[in-house]
Amino acid sequence: MGLFSKIGEGLRKTRGSLMNSVNSMLRAFGKVDDELFEELEEILIAGDVGINTSSHICEELRRRVKEEGIKDPALIRDLLREIVADMLRGDSAMHIHTKPSVVLVIGVNGVGKTTTIGKLAMRYKQAGKTVLLGAADTFRAAAIEQLAVWAERAGCDVIKHGAGADPTAVVFDTISAAKARGADLVICDTAGRLHNKKNLMDELAKMHRIIDRELPDADKETLLVLDATTGQNAVNQAREFKQVADISGIVLTKLDGTARGGVVLAIQEDLKVPVKFIGVGEGIDDLQEFDPEAFTAGLFEEN
């Protein structure tokens, strides 16, 4: 299955809910008026696009409609598609060109963080990179075991200490091993204790200091993993994490299992943090690099 068809299939539930509602509404209106825009905004908000983002979309739509003199509601759909595509465009690429580069992965329990790390390791291993994993989520013994399983599956090594060990020490040892072995990429799991933001902030700050000291010229990415099925709760989580970490990108998992795919728009527009990967299935290849064009096409394609 190609990229566009895979993402299109992954967005089937969102498209069936959000876009079917938009299409039905547009067919019900005989003219473009304030009531149409108000109803569209309500549909977008209900589709987890978020209040601020929905308002922004409708304001831009009003401006374009007035500018282009559009009277037919049927033409609104194509305008909406253009606006959505423009909003999604941004720096969604991973910047990991140095040897080694470092990726820190954060997120609360249950969002698919460890699975995401395993799939990233597989992706980069298949691309010919030497990948080393660091099990720095020492808060949960299960996280260390899970990561070890994924490391074996991906055919890469993992640096781990025991449960309850100092996470920063794990990061230090992982970086030391990466330098000694000439690894291309270090991916470190981290604890996501968002309920105790002070501890999390201190822990992440220590990790960053170690990375900056040991690899001052390395490319670094901090990816936040969010569960798309939680809708606006995912946006709220991102907002909270943004207060304690310098997030460079979002990984949105379980997109295929929810009708709340509109949350991608809220994350990019409201938080100004690019989505870099999306999960559109359980398979090892179902973690896809975020492609704004493919996503927009999948959202607006006819069922």
N, C-alpha and C positions, 0 to 999 in steps of 0.2 A: 504494500500500500504506500503510495507517494505521500509526501509531506502535506500537500493541500488536502487530500482525501482523508488522511489520518486526523488532521486537526478538525476538518469538517465533521467527521464522525464523532470526535471528542466533544464537539460543541452542539451535538444533536439536541440534547435536553434543553440547553440554554436557548437555542434557536427556536425550538418548539414552543417554549414558554414566552420568551421576551419578544422575538420577532413576529411570531404569529399574532400576538396581542397588538403590536404596532401595525401590522398589515391589516388586521380586522378593523382597527380604529380608523385608519386612513380611508378604507373603503366605505366606512359609514358616514364620512364627511363629504359634503358637496362643495365646500369652499374652504379656503385657508383663512382661519380667523383665530381670535384669542382662545376660544374654547378648545380648538384643536391643539394648540400649544400646551394648554393647561392639562389636557387629557394625556398628551404624549409625555409630559413631565411626570405625571403620576405613574404611568406605565414604566418609565425608566427607573423611578425610585423603587417601585415594587419589584423590579428585576435586578435589584442590588447594585445598580449603577451609582447610587449614593445621591444625597440631596444636593450637595454643592456641584457635583459633576453633571447631574441631570439638568440643573438650572443653567450651567454653563453651556451645555449642548443646545438647549432650547433658545438661549439668548443668541448663540451663533447662528442657529437655524433661522430665527426671526430676521437677523441682519441679512443673511444670504437671500432669504425669500424676498425681502424688500428691495435689496440691491438688484436682484435678477427679475423682479416683477412677476414672481410665480403666483398663479391663481389656482392651479389644479393640485389637489391634495396627493394625487398619484405620483407627482414629481418630488414630493417631500422625501420619499424613501431613498432615492439616489443621492440627494443632498445630505441626508443623515449618514449615509454610508461614507461619503467623502469626509464629513466632519469627524466621524469615528476613526477613520484611517489616519487623518492628520493628528488626532490626539494620541494615537498609539505609537506613532513614529518617535524614535528616540535612540539613545545609545544602549541598545539591548545586547551588544556584543560583549563577550568575556575578554578582559585584558590580562592575558596570562602568557606573555611572550618571553619572559626571562627564564633562566634555568638556575635554580628552581623558581617557580611561582608558588604563591600560597593562597589557598582558598579556605576561609573560615566559614563554617556553616552553623547557623543559629536557628532556633525555633523551639516552641513549646513541645512537650510530649504529645504524641498522637497525630502529628501533622504529616508524618512520613519523612522525617529528617534523615534518619539512618538509611532508609531505603533510597532516598534521593542521593546520598553520598555514594552508596554502592553503584547506582546507575551512572552517576557522573564518572566514577572510577572506570567503569566498563567503557563508557563513551570515549574517554581520553586514552585508555589503554588500546582500544581498537583503532584510535587515530595515530598510534605509534609512540605515545608518550609513556615514560616510566613514571608510575604513580605510587606514592607512598601515603598511607592513611595514618592519621593520629587519633587515637581514641581518648580525646580530652573531655568527653562527657563521663567523668568518673563518678558523678552523682548517682547514676543508675548502673548497677552491675549488668543489667540486661542490655544496656546500650553498648557496652564493651563487647559482650558476646555476639550481639547482632552484627556489629561492625566487623568482627573477626570472620563471621560467616560470609559477609559480602566481600571481604578482602580475598578470601579463598575462591569465591565464585568468580571474581574479577581477575584473579591471577596476579594480585599485587600484595605487597607486604603491609603489615599494620604494626605500629608501635603502640604498646599498651602497658599500663601499670595496673595495679589492683583497684578495686572499688574503693572510693573515698580518697584516693591519692590526689596530690596537688595537680590540677589540670594544666597549670602553666609549665610544670615540670615535664608533662607529657608532650606539650608543644615544643619545648626546648629539645627534648630527646628526638622528636620527629624531625625537626629542622637539622639537628646534628647528623642524624642518619641520612637525611636527604643529601646533605653536602658531601658526606663521606662516600655515598653510593652513586653520586652524580644523577640523582632523580630529577625529572623534569617538573613534576608537580606534587605539591603537598596539599592534601585535603584533610582538614581537622574538624572532627565533630566537637561540639561544645554543648554545655548544659543550657537549658532554656528556662531557668527559674524566674519567670517574669513576675511572680508574686513577691519576689524579694529583689526588687530592682537594684538596690544599693550593692548587694553581693554580686549580682550579675554584671553591673557596671564595673565594679572593681576587678572582677575576674577577667572580663574582656579587655580592660585597659592594660592589665598585666601581660596578657597574651600579646597584645599589639606592641608593647614595649620590648618584649622578648624578640618578636619577629623583626621589628625595626633595628634592634641592636645586632642581631645575628645575620639578618639579610637586608641591609639598609637600601639596596638598590633593586630589590625584588618587586615584581608586580604582585599586587595583593587584591583580593576580592573578598568581601564579606556578604554572603548570601543569606537572606532570611527565607525560611521555608514556611509557607502558609497553606492551609487546607481550604480549597475553594468552596467546599460544601458548607462552610460556616458563614459564608456571605459577608455581611458588614462586620461581623466579629473578627474576620481576618484583617479588615482594614483597621479596626481598633487595635488589634495586636501589632500590626505594622507601625502604627502611630506610637505605641508604647515602646517598642523595640528601637524605634528611630531616636528616642530620647536617650537611650543608653548605648547605642552602637552606631558607628558610621557605616550604614548599610549601603552597599554599592549595587545591589540587585535583589530581585525577588524571584523565588521559585514557587510557582502556584501548582499544588498537587491536586489530584482527584477531580480534575475539571470535567472528565467524562461522566462522573457520577452525580452531577448536579445541574440544576437549571440556573445556577447563580453565577454563570460565567461573566456577567456584566460587571462583576467586581474588579476585573482587570482594568476597566476604564477608571473606576474610582481610585484604585491604587496608583495608577500612572498620573492621573490628573490632580488628585487631591494631595498625594504625598510626594509627588515629583521623584519617585524612585522607579527605575525601569524594571519591568518584568523581563527576566533573562531566560527562564525555562518554564515550560508548562508540562504537567503530567496529564496525558490523555489516555491512560490505560495502565493495566498491571504489568504488561510486558517490559522486558529489559530495554527495548527500543522506544518505549512510549513516553520517555522523558525527552521532549523536543525543545530545541532552541526556539525562543519566541520570535516569530516572524509576523510583524504587523500586517503585512499584506495577506498572508495565509489566514491569520486570525480573522481579519475583516471579511475575507471571502467566505470563510466557514460560518461566520455569524449571519451573513446576509444571503447565503445561497438558498435556493428554493428547495423545500423539502420534497 
